[in-house]
Amino acid sequence: MPTQLTLTHGRTTDGGTLLTVAGEIDMSNSTTLADAIDAVPGPLVVDLTDVEYLDSAGLNVLFVHAERLELIATPLLQPVLTVSGLTRLVDVRLLPTDGSTTP
């Protein structure tokens, strides 16, 4: 059974394309994330601030599209993004976990 994942398309405050991701990203639903990213041409900001779990399948999706992504994450995801090496390929904006700043 797939893990709960919610994807919402929108715009950043400066008019860029935004994909807001909430829930858990794992092997059971990583293709759903990949399809959502594939559906957007050009640069994309992916907001991961409401992601509770991110496994290697989800990281792989982000790596495949790294050249055109900017990530927004909380400090809780930072170790996973750093250890995987993704922070060397993608700009990552860290937001506090209290949600005091919006993308």
N, C-alpha and C positions, 0 to 999 in steps of 0.2 A: 504494500500500500504506500503511495507517495506521501512524503512528508509535507506538511502545510507550507506553502510558499505563495506569497502575494506579490504581484508585479503591477506597478502603476506607472504609466507614461505621463510625462508632464514637461514643464519648462523650468529652467533655472531663472533666477531673478534677472540675469542678463540676457535671457532669450535662448539659451542653449537647450539642447535636448537632455531630458532627465529621465532616468529609470529608477524608481524607488522600489527597493526590494525589502520584503519583511518576511520573517519566519526562519526556516532552516533551509540551507542549500546543501544537498547531498546527492548521492548517486541516483536516488529515485526521482529527482526532479531537475537535475542539472541541464538536461536537454530543453526543458521549458525556459530556463534562464538563457541558454544559448540561442534559442529561437527568438526570444524577446530582444536580445542584443543584435542578432542578425537582421531583424526587421527594421532597424534604425540605421540609415546610411550616415556616414561621417562621424564626427566627434560625438561622444556620449559621456555624460556624467552619470555614474551609477552610485546611488545613495544606499549604503549598506548599514545605516545607523540602526535600523530595526531588525537586523539579521542576528539571530541568537546562536546559530551554529553554521560553520562553513567548513566542509571537508575537502579532500583533494580533488574530487570531481568538480566542485564549484570553483576551486582555485584554477583548475585546468581551463575552464570556460573563460575566466578572466585573463589568463595567460594568452590564450588564442587571440583575444581581441585587444591585448595590451597597448598596441600602437595607437589606438584611438580612444582610450578610456581615461577618465579621471574618476577617482574613487573618493567617496565621502564615507568615513567610518568613525567608530568610537574607539577609545583607547583599548577596549576589550578585544577588538579584532586586530589591533596593531601587531602583537607578537606573531600571529598566524601569517599576516601579510608580509612581515619582515623576514621571518624564518624561511618562508617559501621563496623569497627573492623578488616578489612582485613589486615591492616598494622601489626597487632599482629600475623598474621598467615603466611604472605608472605613477603619476602624481597622486598622492593620497592626502586629503584634507581631513584632519582629525577634529571631531566635534566632541564637546563634553557630553557625558551620558545623560545630563539633565535636560537636553534638548533646547538649550537657551539660544542657539543660533540655527537658522534655517539655511538651506542651500541657496 
